[in-house]
Amino acid sequence: MITDIIKKYKLFLIAYSGGMDSTVLLYQLLKFKEINTDVNIRAIHINHNLHENSKKWQIHCINTCKKNYIPLIIEEINTKITKNIEEQLRIKRYNLIYKHLLHNEILLTAHHLNDQCETLFLSLKRGSGPTGLSAMSSERTFGKTKIIRPFLTKTKNELKKWAEYNNLIWIEDFTNFNTNYDRNFIRHKIISVLEKKWPFFLKNCFRTTKICNEETKLKNILLKEKIEKFLHFHECLNIKNFKNLTEEVCKGLIRYWILLKNIKSPSYKTIQSIYNEIIHSKKKYNIKIIIKKNEIRCYKESLYFIETKKNIKNMIIFWHNVHYKLTLPNNFGYIVKNKKEGISIPMPGNNELINIRFQYDGKILILGENRQKSIKKIWQEHNIPPWLRHQIPLLFYDNKLISALGVFVVNQKNTENNKHKWKISWIHTTKLKYDYFFV
């Protein structure tokens, strides 16, 4: 497979631990570089600082790369992790690697068939469906570039034979024999036994992951076609007609919709909760389902995928100098005084303090209307979901509400400065998902 990769790509970053697998990958690529001189190779070594020999392994990697004229990047992980160590280290490792990837540079890892089988067992332990049982793919998108695993069809024994034949020197990480780690337990206590009983077991595991991967791709193609009629232009999922669909189709559409947000596939339990508590429930409007740092909410027969924000409804921010922009919390942008553009509102009195709040209770007479309405009614008329109502900056003079920026202006009939106007704008530093609500 490496031959095909080199024909297609020329820039590579190798995840190099110094172990046998990544050492074989490094030297095989070097052999091809002798023939294909336009190939550029870099390596990155992540020191996890989990072993007393971590520094020695790092030095070994430095010396190997120096000997072969390969630029090497060294990164260290010093954070103490107490829960889900393997998964947390994997996330930190890939984040560090991605930080160093160049434009059009392909990340190569030395994952092999044994690793694939271990990943399959880990997915079984978690109760994963076909997507999880697909395990690792030989090639997939990695941010703006790709990660390729050229050894995914090769067994560890095949790589070891190549390493020994070419007299390679590598390091042995003895923590790989610590069966307190899930992956090591599967490797030494399960797969080794099964492989002795059935020598073809690893190959069949790979076949299973391949079948699951193909089934997942086919399912996603069909779901992509079906989901189009349920998606609004603002990416929320219309569930009004979900009652006419089977439970399996509903859950499939919800899962696919969430995957469109580029996050890790949600668990079966999460999808079941969304179906039971929102789709299949009459009281669905105050329900929220948490997915890591995000929430699934329902409003007017539509599901919304929103980022969880810090609660700021009780916050007050004073704007003492209007000649300077006022920065808002939660990355909600800033407010600035304008000369020509922006919302036109009465100027404050000389002694009135301008302040921004995010909560108001009571009735309001909006400019242009002839009767007062509760602010809840106003939010509803503007189709603003409940979770967004405490994120819209409310402009006050002292304790008097003047405007919900971008939504309405309060009628100030008794204000002395009503004839004197000024313009201000709410500028978003990041594009809000709900801009279409503001009319």
NUKOL-188123 format. One record per residue (C-alpha): x negated, y negated, z; residue number from 1; residue in one letter. Coordinates in Angstrom, 3 decimals. Each point is the difference from the previous one (the first is absolute). Layout:
N
{{X Y Z} NUM "a"}
...
// end
This chain:
439
{{0.000 0.000 0.000} 1 "m"}
{{-2.916 -2.359 0.647} 2 "i"}
{{-0.862 0.100 -3.710} 3 "t"}
{{3.485 -1.254 -0.874} 4 "d"}
{{-0.192 -2.705 2.659} 5 "i"}
{{-3.306 -1.338 -1.301} 6 "i"}
{{1.358 -0.114 -3.545} 7 "k"}
{{2.864 -2.169 1.237} 8 "k"}
{{-1.610 -2.131 2.729} 9 "y"}
{{-3.459 -1.477 0.632} 10 "k"}
{{0.094 -1.625 3.452} 11 "l"}
{{0.144 2.266 3.071} 12 "f"}
{{-0.051 -0.375 3.768} 13 "l"}
{{-0.638 3.307 1.788} 14 "i"}
{{1.333 0.602 3.498} 15 "a"}
{{-3.239 1.474 1.384} 16 "y"}
{{-0.008 1.561 3.463} 17 "s"}
{{-3.297 1.860 -0.462} 18 "g"}
{{1.798 3.326 0.371} 19 "g"}
{{-0.213 2.835 -2.493} 20 "m"}
{{3.083 -0.931 -2.040} 21 "d"}
{{-0.854 -3.652 -0.626} 22 "s"}
{{-3.672 0.898 -0.557} 23 "t"}
{{0.992 2.339 -2.853} 24 "v"}
{{2.188 -2.756 -1.447} 25 "l"}
{{-2.861 -2.497 0.207} 26 "l"}
{{-2.538 2.254 -1.710} 27 "y"}
{{2.374 1.228 -2.685} 28 "q"}
{{0.722 -3.601 -0.915} 29 "l"}
{{-3.734 -0.742 -0.058} 30 "l"}
{{-0.529 2.845 -2.456} 31 "k"}
{{2.602 -1.451 -2.344} 32 "f"}
{{-1.500 -3.462 0.412} 33 "k"}
{{-3.278 1.328 -1.477} 34 "e"}
{{1.892 0.639 -3.248} 35 "i"}
{{2.481 -2.892 0.255} 36 "n"}
{{-2.227 -2.921 0.931} 37 "t"}
{{2.868 -2.502 -0.087} 38 "d"}
{{1.524 1.633 3.096} 39 "v"}
{{-0.323 -2.087 3.177} 40 "n"}
{{0.096 1.700 3.405} 41 "i"}
{{0.324 -1.487 3.465} 42 "r"}
{{0.638 1.795 3.281} 43 "a"}
{{1.651 -0.926 3.267} 44 "i"}
{{-0.629 1.662 3.366} 45 "h"}
{{2.445 -0.474 2.882} 46 "i"}
{{-1.552 0.589 3.411} 47 "n"}
{{2.824 1.022 2.353} 48 "h"}
{{-2.276 -0.131 3.077} 49 "n"}
{{1.629 3.140 1.392} 50 "l"}
{{-3.153 2.081 0.383} 51 "h"}
{{-3.388 -0.491 1.634} 52 "e"}
{{-1.618 0.707 -3.383} 53 "n"}
{{2.080 -2.571 -1.901} 54 "s"}
{{-2.981 -2.345 -0.419} 55 "k"}
{{-2.230 2.850 -1.234} 56 "k"}
{{2.611 0.918 -2.622} 57 "w"}
{{0.177 -3.625 -1.061} 58 "q"}
{{-3.798 -0.097 -0.426} 59 "i"}
{{0.144 3.228 -2.033} 60 "h"}
{{2.515 -1.619 -2.385} 61 "c"}
{{-2.145 -3.140 -0.271} 62 "i"}
{{-3.100 2.048 -0.865} 63 "n"}
{{1.830 2.188 -2.539} 64 "t"}
{{1.450 -2.992 -1.821} 65 "c"}
{{-3.301 -1.877 0.121} 66 "k"}
{{-1.783 3.001 -1.476} 67 "k"}
{{2.490 0.154 -2.885} 68 "n"}
{{0.258 -3.786 -0.527} 69 "y"}
{{3.668 -0.128 0.971} 70 "i"}
{{1.308 -3.169 1.683} 71 "p"}
{{1.496 1.012 3.348} 72 "l"}
{{2.577 -1.833 2.101} 73 "i"}
{{0.054 0.737 3.739} 74 "i"}
{{3.127 -0.641 2.081} 75 "e"}
{{0.635 0.948 3.612} 76 "e"}
{{3.176 0.752 1.942} 77 "i"}
{{-0.384 -0.938 3.653} 78 "n"}
{{3.648 -0.184 1.017} 79 "t"}
{{1.000 2.404 2.744} 80 "k"}
{{2.933 2.109 -1.189} 81 "i"}
{{1.883 2.188 2.470} 82 "t"}
{{3.061 1.118 -2.014} 83 "k"}
{{0.228 1.745 -3.365} 84 "n"}
{{-3.761 -0.374 -0.425} 85 "i"}
{{-0.333 1.716 -3.394} 86 "e"}
{{2.749 -2.046 -1.654} 87 "e"}
{{-1.123 -3.312 1.526} 88 "q"}
{{-3.618 0.564 -1.070} 89 "l"}
{{1.126 0.916 -3.511} 90 "r"}
{{1.955 -3.256 -0.291} 91 "i"}
{{-2.904 -2.087 1.315} 92 "k"}
{{-2.430 1.837 -2.279} 93 "r"}
{{1.994 -0.648 -3.151} 94 "y"}
{{0.590 -3.649 0.937} 95 "n"}
{{-3.754 -0.503 0.365} 96 "l"}
{{-0.693 1.754 -3.292} 97 "i"}
{{2.627 -2.009 -1.877} 98 "y"}
{{-1.547 -3.216 1.255} 99 "k"}
{{-3.197 0.809 -1.933} 100 "h"}
{{1.483 1.303 -3.256} 101 "l"}
{{-0.896 -2.083 -3.025} 102 "l"}
{{2.279 -0.772 -2.930} 103 "h"}
{{0.432 3.129 -2.176} 104 "n"}
{{-2.114 2.047 2.443} 105 "e"}
{{1.357 3.511 0.661} 106 "i"}
{{-0.132 1.506 3.480} 107 "l"}
{{-1.211 3.609 -0.048} 108 "l"}
{{0.517 2.339 2.943} 109 "t"}
{{-1.211 3.593 0.405} 110 "a"}
{{3.262 1.556 1.196} 111 "h"}
{{0.180 3.620 -1.153} 112 "h"}
{{2.465 2.899 -0.114} 113 "l"}
{{-0.482 0.884 3.680} 114 "n"}
{{0.797 -3.608 0.959} 115 "d"}
{{3.098 0.158 -2.177} 116 "q"}
{{1.210 3.139 1.745} 117 "c"}
{{-0.622 -1.555 3.418} 118 "e"}
{{2.013 -3.062 -1.034} 119 "t"}
{{2.832 2.292 -1.091} 120 "l"}
{{0.054 1.632 3.448} 121 "f"}
{{-0.030 -3.392 1.717} 122 "l"}
{{3.024 -0.971 -2.104} 123 "s"}
{{1.744 3.211 1.024} 124 "l"}
{{-0.723 -0.813 3.636} 125 "k"}
{{1.687 -3.396 -0.452} 126 "r"}
{{3.006 1.585 -1.738} 127 "g"}
{{-0.670 -1.832 -3.268} 128 "s"}
{{2.063 0.374 -3.153} 129 "g"}
{{-1.275 0.463 -3.584} 130 "p"}
{{-1.718 -3.408 -0.007} 131 "t"}
{{-2.073 0.851 3.078} 132 "g"}
{{-0.630 3.557 -1.193} 133 "l"}
{{-1.502 -1.424 -3.191} 134 "s"}
{{-3.006 -0.707 2.264} 135 "a"}
{{-2.816 -1.909 -1.742} 136 "m"}
{{0.088 -0.897 -3.678} 137 "s"}
{{-3.116 0.263 -2.127} 138 "s"}
{{0.505 -3.578 -1.181} 139 "e"}
{{2.173 -2.792 1.352} 140 "r"}
{{0.244 -3.757 0.205} 141 "t"}
{{-2.022 -1.568 2.787} 142 "f"}
{{0.933 -3.661 0.281} 143 "g"}
{{-1.068 -1.587 -3.269} 144 "k"}
{{-2.225 2.906 -0.984} 145 "t"}
{{-0.011 3.818 0.336} 146 "k"}
{{-1.144 2.755 2.281} 147 "i"}
{{-1.087 3.223 -1.723} 148 "i"}
{{-0.731 3.354 1.623} 149 "r"}
{{-1.923 2.034 -2.614} 150 "p"}
{{-0.531 3.084 2.236} 151 "f"}
{{3.629 0.629 0.896} 152 "l"}
{{0.070 3.291 -1.943} 153 "t"}
{{-3.356 1.187 1.405} 154 "k"}
{{-0.391 1.999 3.207} 155 "t"}
{{-2.459 -0.933 2.717} 156 "k"}
{{-1.971 3.188 -0.761} 157 "n"}
{{-0.388 -1.051 -3.639} 158 "e"}
{{-1.401 -3.364 1.075} 159 "l"}
{{-2.320 1.695 2.504} 160 "k"}
{{-1.413 2.326 -2.674} 161 "k"}
{{-0.752 -3.016 -2.223} 162 "w"}
{{-1.624 -1.843 2.913} 163 "a"}
{{-2.210 2.967 0.911} 164 "e"}
{{-0.946 0.689 -3.638} 165 "y"}
{{-1.162 -3.620 -0.361} 166 "n"}
{{-1.800 -0.004 3.385} 167 "n"}
{{2.019 -2.914 1.331} 168 "l"}
{{-0.420 -1.275 3.543} 169 "i"}
{{3.058 -1.095 1.950} 170 "w"}
{{1.068 -0.611 3.569} 171 "i"}
{{2.197 2.306 2.065} 172 "e"}
{{2.655 -1.754 2.066} 173 "d"}
{{0.629 2.405 2.860} 174 "f"}
{{3.158 -1.882 0.983} 175 "t"}
{{1.510 1.775 -3.019} 176 "n"}
{{0.078 3.127 2.203} 177 "f"}
{{1.952 -1.699 2.765} 178 "n"}
{{3.414 1.653 -0.258} 179 "t"}
{{1.617 -2.653 2.199} 180 "n"}
{{0.379 -1.907 -3.262} 181 "y"}
{{2.991 1.218 -2.032} 182 "d"}
{{-1.882 0.291 -3.273} 183 "r"}
{{-2.851 1.982 1.583} 184 "n"}
{{2.481 2.311 1.720} 185 "f"}
{{1.699 0.717 -3.329} 186 "i"}
{{-3.395 0.498 -1.687} 187 "r"}
{{-1.525 2.418 2.499} 188 "h"}
{{2.971 1.700 1.646} 189 "k"}
{{2.506 0.303 -2.845} 190 "i"}
{{-1.399 -0.351 -3.508} 191 "i"}
{{-3.158 2.032 0.677} 192 "s"}
{{2.188 2.897 1.190} 193 "v"}
{{2.438 -0.259 -2.905} 194 "l"}
{{-2.832 -0.229 -2.520} 195 "e"}
{{-1.529 3.246 1.303} 196 "k"}
{{3.349 1.744 -0.324} 197 "k"}
{{0.895 -1.558 -3.379} 198 "w"}
{{-3.043 -1.285 -1.971} 199 "p"}
{{2.357 -1.702 -2.471} 200 "f"}
{{1.754 -1.992 2.750} 201 "f"}
{{-1.778 -3.321 -0.667} 202 "l"}
{{0.782 0.111 -3.719} 203 "k"}
{{3.664 0.695 0.763} 204 "n"}
{{0.085 -2.916 2.439} 205 "c"}
{{-1.224 -2.224 -2.781} 206 "f"}
{{2.713 1.374 -2.279} 207 "r"}
{{2.609 -0.838 2.649} 208 "t"}
{{-1.233 -3.587 0.337} 209 "t"}
{{-0.031 -0.332 -3.803} 210 "k"}
{{3.588 1.266 -0.289} 211 "i"}
{{1.156 -2.339 2.785} 212 "c"}
{{-1.774 -2.889 -1.694} 213 "n"}
{{1.688 0.743 -3.337} 214 "e"}
{{3.406 0.373 1.668} 215 "e"}
{{-0.499 -3.303 1.826} 216 "t"}
{{-0.943 -1.787 -3.230} 217 "k"}
{{3.045 1.441 -1.792} 218 "l"}
{{2.295 -0.963 2.886} 219 "k"}
{{-1.394 -3.550 0.006} 220 "n"}
{{0.534 -0.342 -3.757} 221 "i"}
{{3.664 0.960 0.437} 222 "l"}
{{0.403 -2.234 3.065} 223 "l"}
{{-1.590 -2.937 -1.831} 224 "k"}
{{2.646 0.255 -2.709} 225 "e"}
{{2.834 0.343 2.511} 226 "k"}
{{-1.084 -2.688 2.460} 227 "i"}
{{0.068 -2.816 -2.575} 228 "e"}
{{3.771 -0.481 0.314} 229 "k"}
{{-0.248 -0.265 3.798} 230 "f"}
{{-2.783 -2.604 0.144} 231 "l"}
{{0.709 -3.735 0.228} 232 "h"}
{{-2.409 -2.446 -1.610} 233 "f"}
{{-1.329 -0.821 3.472} 234 "h"}
{{-0.949 3.658 0.605} 235 "e"}
{{2.654 0.915 2.559} 236 "c"}
{{1.875 3.267 -0.419} 237 "l"}
{{3.753 -0.206 -0.609} 238 "n"}
{{1.608 2.846 1.965} 239 "i"}
{{3.630 -0.896 -0.690} 240 "k"}
{{0.524 3.065 -2.202} 241 "n"}
{{-2.235 2.374 1.950} 242 "f"}
{{3.118 1.569 1.506} 243 "k"}
{{0.650 1.504 -3.444} 244 "n"}
{{-3.420 1.709 -0.047} 245 "l"}
{{-1.129 3.182 1.687} 246 "t"}
{{-2.134 -0.265 3.140} 247 "e"}
{{-3.024 1.402 -1.863} 248 "e"}
{{0.229 -2.637 -2.741} 249 "v"}
{{0.531 -2.807 2.545} 250 "c"}
{{-3.069 0.980 1.992} 251 "k"}
{{-2.035 0.462 -3.173} 252 "g"}
{{0.879 -3.522 -1.173} 253 "l"}
{{-0.783 -1.500 3.415} 254 "i"}
{{-3.377 1.743 0.151} 255 "r"}
{{-0.898 -1.098 -3.532} 256 "y"}
{{1.109 -3.580 0.730} 257 "w"}
{{-2.265 -0.125 3.065} 258 "i"}
{{-2.925 1.416 -2.009} 259 "l"}
{{0.433 -2.936 -2.403} 260 "l"}
{{-1.177 -2.201 2.889} 261 "k"}
{{-3.457 1.650 -0.248} 262 "n"}
{{-0.026 1.462 3.478} 263 "i"}
{{-0.648 3.520 1.195} 264 "k"}
{{2.856 2.404 -0.635} 265 "s"}
{{2.448 -0.168 2.945} 266 "p"}
{{0.719 3.094 2.050} 267 "s"}
{{3.010 2.238 -0.472} 268 "y"}
{{1.267 -1.193 3.403} 269 "k"}
{{-0.144 -3.653 -1.119} 270 "t"}
{{1.931 0.656 -3.204} 271 "i"}
{{2.575 2.053 1.920} 272 "q"}
{{0.400 -2.870 2.500} 273 "s"}
{{0.642 -2.499 -2.806} 274 "i"}
{{2.592 2.322 -1.507} 275 "y"}
{{1.781 0.797 3.294} 276 "n"}
{{-0.140 -3.435 1.653} 277 "e"}
{{0.528 -2.225 -3.039} 278 "i"}
{{1.277 1.795 -3.101} 279 "i"}
{{2.310 2.396 1.831} 280 "h"}
{{1.071 -2.382 2.766} 281 "s"}
{{2.786 -2.571 0.231} 282 "k"}
{{-1.944 -2.196 2.450} 283 "k"}
{{-3.103 -0.631 -2.093} 284 "k"}
{{-0.586 -3.747 0.131} 285 "y"}
{{-1.997 -0.346 3.217} 286 "n"}
{{-2.097 3.118 -0.575} 287 "i"}
{{-3.690 -0.178 -0.751} 288 "k"}
{{-2.334 2.897 -0.767} 289 "i"}
{{-3.684 -0.611 0.799} 290 "i"}
{{-2.660 1.195 -2.452} 291 "i"}
{{-3.401 -0.982 1.410} 292 "k"}
{{-0.103 -3.819 -0.328} 293 "k"}
{{3.151 -0.175 -2.091} 294 "n"}
{{3.746 0.318 0.500} 295 "e"}
{{2.886 1.370 -2.031} 296 "i"}
{{3.080 -2.190 0.439} 297 "r"}
{{3.481 -0.012 -1.495} 298 "c"}
{{1.952 -3.100 -1.088} 299 "y"}
{{3.071 -0.153 -2.225} 300 "k"}
{{-0.303 3.573 -1.267} 301 "e"}
{{-3.696 -0.338 -0.836} 302 "s"}
{{-3.168 1.319 1.619} 303 "l"}
{{-2.888 -2.404 0.551} 304 "y"}
{{-3.631 0.874 0.621} 305 "f"}
{{-1.533 -2.761 2.087} 306 "i"}
{{-3.244 -0.623 1.834} 307 "e"}
{{0.402 -0.152 3.763} 308 "t"}
{{-0.710 -3.515 1.237} 309 "k"}
{{-0.685 -1.401 3.448} 310 "k"}
{{3.168 -1.297 1.696} 311 "n"}
{{-0.176 -3.803 -0.115} 312 "i"}
{{3.637 -0.957 0.555} 313 "k"}
{{-0.826 -1.692 3.346} 314 "n"}
{{-3.037 -1.866 -1.331} 315 "m"}
{{-0.114 -3.815 -0.275} 316 "i"}
{{-2.677 -1.707 -2.108} 317 "i"}
{{-0.448 -3.767 0.214} 318 "f"}
{{-0.994 -2.007 -3.072} 319 "w"}
{{-1.738 -2.987 1.535} 320 "h"}
{{-1.697 -1.338 -3.127} 321 "n"}
{{2.063 0.336 -3.169} 322 "v"}
{{-2.977 -1.083 -2.116} 323 "h"}
{{-1.444 3.468 0.587} 324 "y"}
{{1.648 3.261 -1.010} 325 "k"}
{{1.566 2.096 2.742} 326 "l"}
{{-1.075 3.658 -0.167} 327 "t"}
{{2.677 2.557 0.908} 328 "l"}
{{-0.525 3.322 1.811} 329 "p"}
{{0.267 3.489 -1.556} 330 "n"}
{{-1.523 -1.200 -3.280} 331 "n"}
{{3.198 -1.901 -0.835} 332 "f"}
{{-1.941 -2.778 -1.699} 333 "g"}
{{0.115 -3.644 1.031} 334 "y"}
{{2.132 -3.146 -0.006} 335 "i"}
{{-1.245 -3.142 -1.682} 336 "v"}
{{1.231 -3.546 -0.527} 337 "k"}
{{0.547 -0.903 -3.670} 338 "n"}
{{0.510 -3.225 -1.910} 339 "k"}
{{2.122 1.223 -2.893} 340 "k"}
{{0.845 3.671 0.408} 341 "e"}
{{1.541 1.951 2.853} 342 "g"}
{{3.187 -0.151 2.015} 343 "i"}
{{1.312 -3.514 0.734} 344 "s"}
{{0.950 -0.549 3.648} 345 "i"}
{{0.527 -2.939 2.385} 346 "p"}
{{-3.153 -1.315 1.611} 347 "m"}
{{-0.482 0.550 3.751} 348 "p"}
{{0.324 -2.813 2.476} 349 "g"}
{{-3.126 -1.619 1.409} 350 "n"}
{{0.068 2.001 3.212} 351 "n"}
{{1.402 3.249 -1.384} 352 "e"}
{{-2.267 3.041 0.051} 353 "l"}
{{-0.037 2.029 -3.215} 354 "i"}
{{-0.060 3.711 0.727} 355 "n"}
{{0.588 3.331 -1.698} 356 "i"}
{{2.032 2.795 1.549} 357 "r"}
{{1.293 3.337 -1.231} 358 "f"}
{{3.259 0.374 1.898} 359 "q"}
{{3.217 -1.965 0.359} 360 "y"}
{{3.429 0.845 1.387} 361 "d"}
{{3.148 -2.003 -0.578} 362 "g"}
{{2.013 -1.676 -2.731} 363 "k"}
{{-1.391 -2.323 -2.662} 364 "i"}
{{1.409 -2.437 -2.528} 365 "l"}
{{-2.053 0.467 -3.149} 366 "i"}
{{-0.574 -2.935 -2.333} 367 "l"}
{{2.593 0.116 -2.775} 368 "g"}
{{2.585 1.985 1.992} 369 "e"}
{{3.045 -1.212 1.941} 370 "n"}
{{0.149 2.378 2.929} 371 "r"}
{{-2.329 1.530 2.521} 372 "q"}
{{-1.104 3.629 -0.213} 373 "k"}
{{-1.938 2.283 2.285} 374 "s"}
{{-3.590 0.472 -1.086} 375 "i"}
{{0.652 3.751 -0.233} 376 "k"}
{{2.716 -0.725 -2.574} 377 "k"}
{{-2.388 -2.238 -1.942} 378 "i"}
{{-2.669 2.705 -0.095} 379 "w"}
{{2.590 2.470 -1.259} 380 "q"}
{{1.208 -2.384 -2.730} 381 "e"}
{{-3.579 -0.350 -1.192} 382 "h"}
{{-0.463 3.805 0.048} 383 "n"}
{{-2.882 -0.231 2.458} 384 "i"}
{{-0.526 3.321 1.826} 385 "p"}
{{0.009 -0.026 3.827} 386 "p"}
{{-3.721 0.823 0.315} 387 "w"}
{{-0.933 -3.001 -2.167} 388 "l"}
{{2.065 -2.576 1.876} 389 "r"}
{{-2.613 -0.482 2.726} 390 "h"}
{{-2.758 -0.442 -2.576} 391 "q"}
{{1.377 -3.118 -1.703} 392 "i"}
{{-1.490 -3.222 1.446} 393 "p"}
{{2.632 -2.239 1.601} 394 "l"}
{{-0.929 -3.699 0.116} 395 "l"}
{{0.945 -1.829 3.203} 396 "f"}
{{-0.309 -3.586 1.216} 397 "y"}
{{-0.250 0.488 3.773} 398 "d"}
{{2.830 2.500 0.591} 399 "n"}
{{2.052 -1.014 -3.046} 400 "k"}
{{0.099 2.372 -2.981} 401 "l"}
{{-0.709 -1.785 -3.290} 402 "i"}
{{-0.524 2.723 -2.576} 403 "s"}
{{-0.630 3.692 -0.649} 404 "a"}
{{-2.757 -0.533 -2.518} 405 "l"}
{{0.882 1.353 -3.409} 406 "g"}
{{3.565 0.866 1.052} 407 "v"}
{{2.021 -2.994 1.243} 408 "f"}
{{-0.102 -3.545 1.403} 409 "v"}
{{2.184 -0.993 2.950} 410 "v"}
{{2.397 -2.930 -0.499} 411 "n"}
{{-1.394 -2.856 2.106} 412 "q"}
{{2.912 -2.495 -0.149} 413 "k"}
{{-0.854 -1.688 3.286} 414 "n"}
{{-3.737 -0.281 -0.536} 415 "t"}
{{-1.320 -3.591 -0.119} 416 "e"}
{{-2.824 0.994 -2.358} 417 "n"}
{{2.374 1.748 -2.403} 418 "n"}
{{-0.812 -2.532 -2.742} 419 "k"}
{{-3.750 0.555 0.369} 420 "h"}
{{-1.058 3.244 -1.627} 421 "k"}
{{-3.178 2.009 -0.302} 422 "w"}
{{-0.824 3.220 -1.839} 423 "k"}
{{-1.577 3.128 1.384} 424 "i"}
{{-0.673 3.432 -1.504} 425 "s"}
{{-0.404 3.483 1.388} 426 "w"}
{{-2.884 1.533 -1.946} 427 "i"}
{{-0.477 3.763 0.120} 428 "h"}
{{-3.632 1.120 -0.020} 429 "t"}
{{1.180 3.493 -0.905} 430 "t"}
{{2.950 0.857 -2.188} 431 "k"}
{{2.979 0.873 2.157} 432 "l"}
{{2.103 2.985 -1.006} 433 "k"}
{{3.214 -1.904 0.638} 434 "y"}
{{-0.504 -3.220 -1.954} 435 "d"}
{{3.145 0.747 -1.985} 436 "y"}
{{2.090 -0.674 3.105} 437 "f"}
{{-0.931 -3.675 0.119} 438 "f"}
{{2.425 -2.061 -2.052} 439 "v"}
// end
